[in-house]
Amino acid sequence: MGFLVLLVVGGLIGWVASMIMRTDGQQGIILNVVVGIVGALLAGFIVTPLIGGAPITSGVISIQSVVVSLVGAIVLLALINLFRRGAVR
């Protein structure tokens, strides 16, 4: 059940992050889900222990875990844009 929650929430987070970074038209739903999940995982393992709380990968969905995952997805999209285009955008 936790994996299904991670897929759904990760997809939504990836979609919102792509809208914030204005890359929604360039990537499909699959890349949105991948960016959201990878961003949530990275943020969950790196940022969450520093600020406390439960990562979204634990199955606990709180505002803190969603915001941390969103920030992780935005940072990941910025890095992808930096390597693809040479600019964060």
trRosetta pair geometry for C-beta under 8 A, 3 or more apart (Angstrom, degrees):
i j d omega theta_ij theta_ji phi_ij phi_ji
1 4 5.7 -55 -154 35 37 112
1 5 6.5 38 150 -18 68 105
1 59 7.1 56 103 -129 92 127
2 5 5.6 -53 -148 37 35 113
2 6 6.3 38 151 -22 66 104
2 57 7.4 63 166 178 117 49
2 58 7.3 -81 -143 159 134 20
2 59 4.0 -77 -111 -78 102 107
3 6 5.5 -51 -148 35 33 114
3 7 6.5 36 152 -21 64 102
4 7 5.7 -50 -150 33 33 112
4 8 6.4 25 156 -12 66 107
5 8 6.0 -58 -145 41 30 105
5 9 5.8 15 164 -5 68 115
5 59 5.9 93 56 -132 151 68
5 61 6.9 -127 179 -49 126 119
6 9 6.3 -58 -131 49 23 100
6 10 5.4 27 164 -23 62 119
6 37 6.2 71 157 -125 97 98
6 40 7.0 -177 -153 99 88 148
6 56 6.8 127 -111 132 78 97
6 57 6.2 37 -101 -116 127 61
7 10 5.8 -56 -134 41 18 111
7 11 6.2 22 160 -22 58 108
7 33 6.6 8 -161 -160 72 119
7 37 7.0 -6 -105 -82 46 124
8 11 5.9 -56 -152 32 25 111
8 12 6.7 20 153 -13 61 106
9 12 5.7 -54 -149 39 34 110
9 13 6.1 34 153 -18 67 108
9 36 7.6 -167 120 156 53 126
9 40 7.3 95 111 -97 101 160
9 56 6.2 -142 112 -176 144 132
9 61 6.4 -153 -96 -110 152 123
9 66 7.2 -107 -170 -109 118 92
9 69 7.4 36 140 109 108 164
10 13 5.7 -55 -141 40 30 110
10 14 6.1 33 157 -20 65 107
10 33 5.9 69 112 -162 99 64
10 36 3.8 140 173 116 63 103
10 37 3.6 38 -170 -72 153 69
10 39 7.9 150 -147 52 88 85
10 40 5.2 -106 -105 7 92 141
10 56 7.9 149 -67 121 79 138
10 69 7.5 -106 -104 178 64 134
11 14 5.7 -54 -145 37 28 111
11 15 6.3 29 156 -20 63 106
11 29 7.2 18 -153 -175 112 87
11 32 6.0 61 -155 117 66 99
11 33 4.1 -15 -96 -101 85 85
11 36 5.6 -171 -73 51 14 153
11 37 7.8 12 -50 -42 55 91
12 15 5.7 -54 -148 35 31 112
12 16 6.4 27 156 -15 65 106
12 36 6.9 120 57 -143 39 158
13 16 5.9 -54 -146 39 31 108
13 17 6.1 31 155 -19 65 109
13 36 4.0 130 76 -146 88 108
13 39 6.8 -147 128 79 121 122
13 40 6.1 97 74 -60 159 111
13 66 6.9 -155 -90 -158 115 75
13 69 5.1 -48 -142 125 162 111
13 70 5.3 -130 -151 -86 99 68
13 73 5.2 161 142 -18 100 155
14 17 5.7 -55 -143 39 29 111
14 18 6.2 28 157 -19 64 106
14 31 7.5 -172 170 123 134 53
14 32 3.9 138 119 174 115 61
14 33 5.6 -153 37 -76 154 16
14 34 7.1 98 -119 54 157 40
14 35 4.3 123 -135 75 109 89
14 36 2.6 -96 -36 -36 93 99
14 37 7.2 -23 -47 -8 126 61
14 39 7.0 152 -88 24 78 125
14 73 5.6 -142 -96 -150 54 140
15 18 5.9 -56 -147 36 29 109
15 19 6.5 29 152 -18 63 104
15 24 7.2 54 -160 -119 65 108
15 29 7.8 -5 -83 -127 107 69
15 32 4.7 39 -71 -170 67 137
15 36 7.1 -11 -4 -58 60 134
16 19 5.7 -54 -151 35 33 112
16 20 6.4 34 151 -20 65 104
16 70 6.3 -40 94 -128 124 112
16 73 7.9 85 72 89 83 144
17 20 5.6 -52 -147 35 34 112
17 21 6.2 15 158 -3 67 111
17 35 6.5 -139 81 127 133 120
17 36 6.7 170 18 -89 125 77
17 39 6.6 86 -50 31 171 174
17 70 6.0 -177 -71 -157 98 68
17 73 3.7 -126 -51 119 164 114
17 74 4.8 -142 -143 -69 103 65
17 76 7.8 30 157 56 154 94
17 77 5.5 169 147 -14 111 140
18 21 5.9 -60 -137 51 31 100
18 22 8.0 -127 166 40 55 5
18 23 4.9 -94 -153 74 83 84
18 24 4.4 118 130 -81 106 68
18 27 6.1 -116 -132 56 143 121
18 31 8.0 96 -84 108 143 98
18 32 5.6 -78 -8 -109 143 93
18 35 6.9 104 -57 72 102 151
18 77 6.5 -176 -90 -112 60 148
19 22 7.3 27 -174 -79 31 39
19 24 5.1 28 -82 -52 60 133
20 74 6.0 -39 88 -108 136 114
21 74 6.2 166 -52 -140 112 75
21 77 4.6 -154 -3 125 170 139
21 78 6.7 -142 -119 -65 131 68
21 81 6.9 -158 175 -31 128 143
21 89 6.7 77 -178 91 85 111
22 89 6.8 -126 64 145 107 120
23 26 5.0 -61 -169 44 74 114
23 27 5.9 33 141 3 97 111
23 77 6.1 -169 29 -167 144 122
23 81 6.8 -132 -74 -75 140 117
23 89 7.5 100 -61 90 100 151
24 27 7.0 -84 -145 50 24 83
24 32 7.8 34 -128 -87 73 119
27 31 3.9 -96 -174 79 117 139
27 32 6.2 145 117 -50 113 73
27 35 7.6 44 142 -14 162 136
28 31 5.6 99 54 15 63 96
28 32 7.1 -109 113 -5 38 95
29 32 5.3 -51 -148 34 37 118
29 33 6.4 36 155 -19 68 102
30 33 5.9 -55 -153 35 31 108
30 34 6.4 28 151 -16 65 108
31 34 5.5 -53 -142 40 36 112
31 35 6.0 35 159 -18 69 106
32 35 6.1 -57 -144 39 25 106
32 36 6.2 24 157 -17 62 111
33 36 5.8 -58 -146 39 28 111
33 37 6.2 22 159 -16 65 109
34 37 6.0 -59 -144 39 27 105
34 38 6.1 18 162 -11 65 111
35 38 6.1 -58 -138 44 26 104
35 39 5.8 27 161 -18 64 114
35 73 5.5 89 143 -152 88 94
35 76 5.7 171 -158 105 85 126
35 77 5.9 50 -166 -70 139 90
35 80 7.5 -70 -111 -13 117 153
36 39 5.9 -58 -141 41 23 110
36 40 6.1 24 159 -19 62 109
36 69 7.3 43 -171 159 74 109
36 73 5.2 1 -110 -106 49 140
37 40 5.7 -55 -145 37 28 110
37 41 6.3 28 155 -19 64 106
38 41 5.7 -52 -146 36 32 112
38 42 6.2 29 157 -16 66 107
38 73 7.8 112 73 -105 70 72
38 76 5.9 139 102 -141 105 162
39 42 5.9 -55 -142 40 29 108
39 43 6.0 21 161 -10 65 112
39 69 6.2 100 115 -177 91 65
39 70 7.7 35 132 -133 132 12
39 71 8.0 179 174 87 112 38
39 72 3.8 146 175 116 77 87
39 73 3.0 150 86 -77 169 57
39 74 7.3 98 -149 7 146 41
39 75 7.0 143 -135 52 103 81
39 76 4.3 -126 -85 9 95 136
39 77 7.6 -13 -74 -21 137 82
40 43 6.0 -59 -140 45 26 105
40 44 5.8 30 158 -25 63 113
40 55 7.7 123 167 178 82 97
40 56 5.0 -63 -169 62 119 133
40 57 6.9 145 136 -52 103 86
40 69 3.7 10 -111 -141 83 112
40 72 6.0 149 -77 75 24 136
40 73 6.8 8 -41 -51 67 101
41 44 5.6 -57 -142 36 25 113
41 45 6.3 10 164 -8 63 110
41 57 6.3 69 -107 -65 67 132
41 72 7.8 -173 52 148 41 150
42 45 6.3 -65 -146 42 25 99
42 46 5.8 -5 168 5 66 119
42 72 5.0 165 77 -164 93 122
42 75 7.9 -122 103 80 135 119
42 76 6.7 137 34 -67 147 118
43 46 6.3 -68 -127 51 24 93
43 47 4.8 -22 -164 24 70 123
43 48 6.9 86 141 -29 68 91
43 55 7.7 156 104 -136 72 103
43 68 4.7 165 155 152 123 84
43 69 5.3 -180 68 -100 138 39
43 71 6.1 125 -117 76 142 85
43 72 2.7 -114 -38 -53 118 136
43 73 7.6 -58 -15 -21 133 61
43 75 7.8 133 -72 33 103 125
44 47 7.5 -20 -64 49 12 84
44 48 5.2 2 -152 -3 44 136
44 55 3.0 83 -155 -155 103 131
44 56 5.8 -110 -84 33 126 74
44 57 4.9 112 152 -1 168 109
44 65 7.4 32 -102 -151 95 94
44 68 7.1 112 -78 117 53 122
44 69 6.8 16 -51 -86 91 89
44 72 7.4 -50 -16 -32 62 166
45 48 7.3 20 -40 35 10 105
45 49 7.5 -1 -178 -8 35 111
45 55 7.0 27 -53 -98 46 160
46 49 7.5 -95 173 31 14 98
46 50 7.5 -3 148 -9 55 116
46 72 7.8 138 48 -108 111 117
47 50 5.7 -69 -161 37 40 113
47 51 6.3 0 160 7 78 111
47 68 5.2 -172 97 -159 132 113
47 71 7.3 68 -54 85 175 125
47 72 6.8 -140 7 -67 133 106
48 51 6.4 -73 -139 51 30 88
48 52 7.5 -80 178 91 62 9
48 53 5.7 -103 -155 75 92 90
48 54 7.3 -19 -171 143 135 12
48 55 4.5 -137 2 -75 172 87
48 65 7.2 24 -104 -113 126 78
48 68 5.8 96 -71 153 84 164
49 52 7.7 35 -159 -75 25 33
51 64 7.6 -154 116 -173 126 121
51 68 7.4 -162 50 -93 138 131
53 62 6.9 -124 -166 66 120 140
53 64 4.9 -107 -141 114 164 142
53 65 6.4 -158 144 -63 124 83
53 68 7.7 166 83 -15 138 148
54 58 4.8 -91 -180 54 107 144
54 60 4.1 34 103 57 143 141
54 62 6.9 100 56 9 98 123
54 65 6.2 -35 89 -71 70 131
55 58 5.5 112 65 -9 71 97
55 60 7.9 103 73 53 32 97
55 65 6.0 127 -161 -134 27 110
55 68 7.6 -99 -124 95 69 138
56 60 7.3 -121 -119 72 37 60
56 61 6.5 44 -132 -102 86 66
56 65 4.3 145 -64 161 78 117
56 66 6.8 97 -85 -76 127 49
56 68 7.6 -172 -22 73 103 101
56 69 5.0 1 -4 -57 145 139
60 65 6.4 137 100 -21 84 159
61 65 6.3 -128 -138 73 37 128
61 66 6.6 48 -166 -54 82 103
62 65 4.9 91 51 10 79 100
62 66 7.0 -148 90 -4 39 89
63 66 5.8 -58 -146 40 31 110
63 67 6.1 29 157 -18 67 109
64 67 6.0 -58 -145 38 27 108
64 68 6.2 25 158 -16 64 109
65 68 5.8 -53 -142 40 30 111
65 69 6.2 31 156 -18 64 109
66 69 5.7 -56 -146 40 29 111
66 70 6.2 33 153 -22 64 106
67 70 5.6 -52 -145 35 31 114
67 71 6.4 32 155 -18 64 103
68 71 5.8 -52 -149 36 31 111
68 72 6.4 34 151 -19 63 106
69 72 5.5 -53 -148 37 33 115
69 73 6.4 33 153 -18 66 104
70 73 5.7 -53 -147 37 32 110
70 74 6.4 32 153 -19 65 105
71 74 5.7 -53 -146 36 32 112
71 75 6.3 33 155 -18 65 105
72 75 5.8 -54 -146 37 30 110
72 76 6.3 31 154 -19 64 107
73 76 5.5 -53 -145 38 32 113
73 77 6.3 33 155 -18 65 104
74 77 5.7 -53 -147 37 31 110
74 78 6.4 35 152 -21 64 105
75 78 5.6 -52 -148 35 32 114
75 79 6.5 32 153 -18 64 104
76 79 5.8 -53 -149 36 32 110
76 80 6.4 34 152 -19 65 105
77 80 5.5 -51 -145 37 34 113
77 81 6.2 33 155 -17 66 105
78 81 5.8 -55 -147 39 30 109
78 82 6.3 36 152 -26 63 106
78 88 4.7 5 -158 -150 93 100
78 89 7.8 -156 -124 45 67 80
79 82 5.4 -50 -146 31 32 117
79 83 6.6 22 159 -10 64 105
80 83 6.2 -63 -151 41 29 102
80 84 6.0 19 156 -13 66 116
81 84 5.8 -61 -135 44 30 106
81 85 5.6 -23 -177 29 70 112
81 87 6.8 -52 146 91 101 55
81 88 5.7 87 92 -153 119 33
81 89 5.0 -88 170 12 150 116
82 85 7.4 -69 -117 57 12 74
82 86 7.0 25 -169 -140 48 14
82 87 6.9 -123 -111 94 54 9
82 88 5.4 1 -72 -82 92 64
85 89 6.9 48 70 -47 148 114
